[in-house]
Amino acid sequence: MASYSKEEWNPTLGSYGVKLTAGNYKQQSAAGWWTFHTAPSGTTSMDQFWMWLWNTHASYAFTCAFGSSSSAFTSYYPTNTPPWLLWAGTLMQDSDAASGYSSLYAYNWPAGYIDRITY
């Protein structure tokens, strides 16, 4: 029988809207990808990755990737926006990673969680 738990997606940042700053976030270039979550290795569990991002100041671009940077997509956020859903329950397992970087780090606030299913 499968079990279910809710987990933080990045214990370093927490899951509940930690402001990204130069000190805790790699920003402004593809060389500085930040890993938001890495799924456990193996195939005995599966993570559903949920992430929102909101902007409290200037407009900016946020580039995200699931797995490798070759799957990257860029979203553009206007000034002072409410939370935008970036990943909606994306399934991850076997060390898959969700990562990203921003053109402007000072006003990015990510939030999210993991639904972990173990079977």
C-alpha positions in Angstrom: 0.0 0.0 0.0 1.3 3.5 -0.9 1.9 6.2 1.8 1.6 9.9 1.4 3.4 12.8 3.0 3.7 16.6 2.5 7.4 17.8 2.4 9.3 21.1 2.0 10.7 21.4 -1.4 14.0 23.0 -0.3 14.9 22.9 3.4 17.6 25.6 2.7 14.9 28.1 1.6 11.9 26.6 3.3 8.6 26.3 1.4 6.6 29.2 2.5 7.7 32.3 0.7 11.3 33.0 1.5 12.7 36.1 -0.3 15.5 35.2 -2.7 18.5 37.4 -2.2 22.1 37.5 -3.4 23.1 35.5 -0.3 20.7 32.5 -0.8 20.1 32.5 -4.6 22.2 32.2 -7.7 20.8 34.8 -10.1 21.1 36.6 -13.4 22.7 34.0 -15.6 22.3 30.4 -16.8 25.6 29.7 -15.0 23.9 30.2 -11.7 21.1 27.7 -11.6 19.4 27.2 -8.2 18.0 23.8 -7.5 14.7 24.1 -5.8 14.1 20.4 -5.4 15.7 17.0 -6.2 13.6 13.9 -6.0 14.9 10.9 -4.0 16.9 8.4 -6.0 15.2 5.2 -7.2 11.7 4.5 -8.2 10.1 3.5 -4.9 8.7 7.0 -4.4 7.4 9.8 -6.5 7.3 13.5 -5.7 4.6 16.0 -7.0 6.4 19.3 -7.2 4.3 22.5 -6.6 5.9 26.0 -6.9 4.5 29.5 -7.0 6.6 32.7 -7.6 5.6 36.2 -7.0 7.1 39.6 -7.5 7.0 42.5 -5.1 8.7 45.2 -7.2 10.1 45.5 -10.7 9.3 43.3 -13.7 11.7 40.5 -14.4 12.2 37.2 -16.2 12.5 33.8 -14.5 13.9 30.8 -16.3 13.0 27.3 -15.0 14.0 23.8 -16.0 12.8 20.4 -15.1 15.6 17.7 -15.4 18.2 19.4 -17.6 18.6 23.0 -18.8 17.7 21.8 -22.3 14.0 21.7 -21.0 14.2 25.4 -19.8 11.4 27.8 -20.3 11.2 31.5 -19.4 8.3 33.4 -17.8 8.0 37.2 -17.6 6.6 38.8 -14.5 5.2 42.3 -14.5 5.6 44.7 -11.6 3.9 43.8 -8.3 2.2 40.6 -9.4 0.3 38.1 -7.2 1.7 34.5 -7.0 2.1 32.7 -10.4 1.9 28.9 -10.5 5.1 27.7 -12.2 5.0 23.9 -11.5 1.6 22.3 -10.9 2.1 18.9 -9.4 4.9 18.0 -11.8 5.9 14.3 -11.1 9.5 13.7 -10.2 11.5 10.6 -9.3 14.9 9.0 -9.6 16.9 12.2 -8.8 15.0 14.5 -11.2 15.7 18.1 -10.3 13.7 21.3 -10.7 15.8 24.4 -11.0 15.9 28.0 -12.2 17.4 31.5 -12.2 16.2 35.0 -12.4 17.1 38.2 -14.2 16.5 40.1 -11.0 16.9 38.3 -7.7 15.9 40.9 -5.1 12.1 40.7 -5.6 11.5 37.0 -6.2 9.5 35.1 -3.5 9.1 31.4 -4.2 6.7 29.1 -2.3 5.7 25.5 -2.7 5.6 22.0 -1.4 6.1 18.4 -2.3 3.5 15.7 -2.1 5.6 12.5 -1.7 4.1 9.2 -2.6 6.0 6.1 -1.5 5.0 2.6 -2.7 
